[in-house]
Amino acid sequence: MMEEEELEFAEDLEAILHLTPEVQLAIEQVFPSQDPLDKADFNAVEYINTLFPTEQSLANIDDVVNKIRLKIRRLDDNIRTVVRGQTNVGQDGRQALEEAQNAIQQLFGKIKDIKDKAEKSEQMVKEITRDIKQLDHAKRHLTTSITTLNHLHMLAGGVDSLEAMTRKRQYGEVANLLQGVVNVLEHFHKYMGIPQIRQLSERVKAAQSELGTQILADFEEAFPSQGSKRSGGPSNVLRDACLVANVLDPRIRQEIIKKFIRQHLSEYLVLFQENQDVAWLDKIDRRYAWLKRQLVDYEEKYGHMFPEEWCMTERIAVEFCHITRVELAKVMRTRAKEIEVKLLLFAIQRTTNFEGLLAKRFTGCTLTDVPGKKPDSPLQSTNPFLEDEAGEDRGSEKEEDLDRPRKPKAPDNPFHGIVSKCFEPHLYVYIESQDRNLGELIDRFVADLRAQGPPKAGPEEGGAVLPSCADLFVYYKKCMVQCSQLSTGEPMIALSTIFQKYLREYARKILSGNLPKTSSNSGGLTISSLLKEKEGSEAAKFTVDELCLICSILSTAEYCLATTQQLEEKLKEKVDKVLVERINLTGEMDTFSTVISNSIQLLVQDLDAACDPALTAMSKMPWQSVEHVGDQSPYVTSVIMHIKQNVPIIRDNLASTRKYFTQFCIKFTNSFIPKFINHLFRCKPISMVGAEQLLLDTHSLKTVLLDLPSIGSQVLRKAPASYTKIVVKGMTRAEMILKVVMAPHEPAVVFVDNYIKLLADGNPETFQKILDMKGLKRSEQSNMLDLFRQRLPTPPSGSDGGSSLSFSTPTPEQESSRIRRLEKLIKKRL
């Protein structure tokens, strides 16, 4: 009864003294201890097991109990001493708190005294500065009044002088005076309620209106809208009138500019009318030459008449461009049937050169500040071939070399498209021409390849890429640059569609169309291999030239794949942002990827088919009658011979595309090893010596396959880890199959366990094949299969059967029962 009370007390105490991990960690840092009793995860059962590891150790249980009781008494003494030492702490704390409160009260008193003194000082400063502020306000008001009166005097006198000078057309003096009057009048906006001020403001407006009407009349007289251009009228007066127009309403200045430019270009509209011979595209240079002469004439006669900030030269050129664009569009609509590709490209070339000259001569500042003078659309530019455009064949004219319209930076050529936009509706002629040219180019590539054959490649230069693919993409680049100089809109989309069409044509006619044909039209060799096994005939292999052709087509397809991706990126850079989503060459890239896969598959099928007769011969050999183990079998020699014939040729021709050679090795291995294992299963029955010979042959093949990537090469290169892993895994399984076949089948339990351990295959069909290879009778096989199913370990849910065996280990319940028995024994002794 007493023991049960002690146990209950211990359990209650443990529940009360359960500390959080933070508190426990703090205690361990303050009082570090190595005693197991001081650990947070103290386990009484483990501690007792440590004290009494065996039943014999219970003999000294009384000494251990006495030591623990002594330790308990010492702990009680320590606790009692600490508790007594804390009796006076509360009284000392209260005394310290009272002292702190007194100090705080004294501090508050001092702060209050300082605050009162500061308020008194502030009040004294305000009284001192009050009079000074009043004097400052009076001075400010007086100054404002004097200034306003002076402005009023200047305004009244300026208005009188302005009206007098206007009547006398003294524009030089009016320009300076009018600006001053307007500036002074701005100071009186808040005084417009005063009648005298409002009257002066109305007189200024009337004078401005009269000046505007008068200046327009002077310009109309000097430059009449009808009749020939003449320089009548005093040029100095008109020059001063322009200065006055700068101060007047901006509409006056715009009206002057509009009338002058219209009158200045009237001759152009007559000379290049739609029905004139010089209006057609073949004489488009004459239009631009006429403008150059007019600009020179303007500079000589009227360059000093207009202010420089009016940019009259640029405005004349811009208006000329808009008129030219409209007139060319009308002419081309009327004579659309006469437009030929060469003529269209000639006109585009000359026009873009002219736009480049404008960009070099002018800044383009007038394209945004004059109504109706903007280009038809934002001139976004995305041409990525700036450094290459200088090398294109553009003619030898000097003007062409000065400045081509460059699209990557719109600010470099703000005039791009200002005239050439008119050619965009007729670009279908250019697109159709490129369609025909590309069709002829593809046909020429096909004829050249048939006539000349595939390019040869050696180990030094790697797989030779067909030269036609480089020619194709160079032509693509030329077309793309040419088209982007004119338009980045729908014509670029149409051109990209043409590109897609002939990329597919190139892949179909040049690449896929020239791949050698296999004996199986379906692309696989399974059916033909079965036939060859029955007939015992040799497989038809590709010649060296055919292997080189396949490798060349593979290298070309890889080049086309990478270049097509770059082509898509460049097209997206060139085209307008709203049309970027319509540029998609993914289908064409997939087509080239398919060509690459088909080429690799052809190489694999060829080597695989060459090895088939040797594997067939292996499966038909009488392995049961083999009497001794010798060198490798003839079928292994045949397989190695075919590998040494094909792989070096393929490796040398794919030296520039190493990753695809690695893919070839992996695909061949993945095809050959399962086929080799299947033929192993057909070798039945097998004697012990025959299994040893097969094991030797398997090891020889494994060695050759591991060296496959560098076989026949003077440069030894380590095979990729991924490839080595595949070979080791596949050929190790073949070796394990033969080791199981070599093992005796008696006793049956040992044989089955050995099979499960070596192969880790829970499929009864595989086990059945092993038994067939050993030549066991059906009755023996039936018993073996039953035993195999019984010995299979039960796999977890969702996993396949494995070879893991379960050993009997004590369960947690059994371990707990042993501990409880030990606890009862200790309690009895206590």
Helices and strands as residue ranges (DSSP letters): H 2-16, H 21-30, G 36-38, H 44-51, G 56-60, H 61-85, H 89-168, H 171-185, G 186-191, H 195-222, H 235-247, H 250-264, H 266-271, G 277-279, G 281-283, H 284-302, G 308-310, H 312-334, G 336-338, H 341-361, H 366-369, H 386-389, H 398-402, G 410-412, G 420-426, H 428-452, H 467-484, H 490-505, I 506-511, G 512-514, H 526-535, H 544-574, G 577-582, H 586-620, G 623-625, H 634-653, H 658-682, H 688-706, G 708-710, H 721-742, H 748-759, H 764-774, H 778-791, H 812-829
